[in-house]
Amino acid sequence: MVQSLPNRADVAVEETWDLAVLFETEQAFEAACDTLVEQVATFEKEWKGQITTAPQVLAMLPQFEKIKEAFEPTAYYASLSESVDGTSDEAQMRMSKLSSLFAKLGGQLAFVESELAILPEATLQEVATKAPQYAIYMNEIIRRIPTKLHPEVEKTLASLADTFEGPYNLYNTSKLVDMKFPDFTVGDENYPVSYVTFEGVWDSHPDQEKRHAAFQVFSEKLRDYAFTTGKAYDLQVQQEKTLATLRGFDSVIDSLLFEQNVERDMYNRQIDIIMEELAPHMRKYAKLIQKVHSLDKMTFADLKAPLDAEYEPKVTIEESKKYIFEALDVMGEQYSTMLKRSYDERWTDFAQNVGKATGAFCASPYGSTPFILISWTGSMEDVFVLAHELGHAGHFYLAHENQNIFNSEPSLYFIEAPSTMNEMLMANYMLKNSDNARFKRWVISSIVSRTYYHNFVTHLLEAHYQRKVYEIVDNGGNVNANVLTKLKKETLQQFWGDDVEIDDNAALTWMRQPHYYMGLYPYTYSAGLTISTAASQRVLKEGQPAVEDWLHVLRAGGTKSPKELAQMAGIDISTDQPLRETIAFIGSLIDDLITLTEELEKEGVTK
């Protein structure tokens, strides 16, 4: 029985993360903010208008580096506090206050990159030669020179950073604070619904009647907020278009890909090939679900129905340690130590409570431990999600240890590779440790329905829809709830064809993801999983040498381009071969599921 969510104050402390690592008290946080204001003022007074020679740049950069590091704990303390309880007035006001402060400080510091950008390239290259730790940053300054605006314009834009976050903040407030879902009724029982319980329980519930009733109630409430959410998203894409135009880009897509250091053909390839070549495999998977559950018709609300719900293992937080530690032990002693620390030092917020952000994420402040948000429901799916987020944690744990703050973060294109790599290692471990046909089918179905469905279907269809939105905006148009709903429905129908019924409720899924407010993020999930699929296959075939290559990639952080990072792992993403091989691999997994299901049916196991 799904219970109503508790308030944040009522959850067990051991299931929450420990933000005292950042600041032990509110007073310490406020003092750090005051110190940061003083640091920025002193830095601005000393260096504004004084960055004209290589020796001056070399003297300035270590101070600038320290200031960038000082921003990290204050920023994360405020945002992480709000993410676990968006209903808290204290958390909301703290975040609003800090956003305003950071916008002001960002405006004060905008002169650094503006003044660096007008220096002769030879000066910047001299700095890179004399201080190799800043070479990546200098090369990035050079790369961005054509997009730089007048220093006063850059200062103004930096000062408006809080305003630019407005659409995303509006989306989150509407979703996490204002939306209250009514119960649904099946038989004589009432069942509560929230964002967390719908996506963690009801969306994949084995009982079709409950699954459909929950989907109806959930969708009706989304529809109540459709025009507000649509307006927030239109504001987001219009401001992105304005900024792209100001910086000389013809297309907002090109502007956002520039931030990722990715060519447009890599972006289009990921979307177009998956839409065309993965769709037939996934339609076959949908028919398998329909057959196993004896459904008269296959609807969008049935796509996440489990193949074998009765076999879904229940896992406590404590029990998850065995799976996490043993599956990821292949990554070596340092990585294993990091995993143990994550439990012992409360890096993860497991609790379910009112006002908590949906989904899961990992935040990694430079100079601190990572922080993982997840809402633990007790299903084995949670173990895969936790492994995924620990992949992010391990990536930045190693990158921060080996790179300075300028060099630690890779392109968004690569960001999901380490996380999905852990999911693949988890699946490989489970398959290796059992010959039971039913268990094997459950593991493979988990890979297909969770790892690949989530990254290669859910997020990829978001990317396909998102590209349509930006094409409208690039042509001078706007979007609203009706337009967005129509676009999403068309995308879903194109992928699923006649094999899955796509109704008006399914079309509202454009409202459910925050990724649209983060640039061209959705397609990077499939890009990362393409890399991690190939890398995990290398680990299976080659063992330790492949693991060592992968660890070198993680330590490299942002010192290489996505292509170079993949090449370090032995994967060539300059061609479409890794992507096509990954799609073929998914197809083989679905064929395995069909074969195993037929074998189990002969043995009398139907679900």
Summary of the structure (lengths in Angstrom):
residues: 607
radius of gyration: 24.3
end to end distance: 21.2
largest distance: 79.5
contacts: 2035
relative contact order: 0.11
helix: 71%
strand: 3%
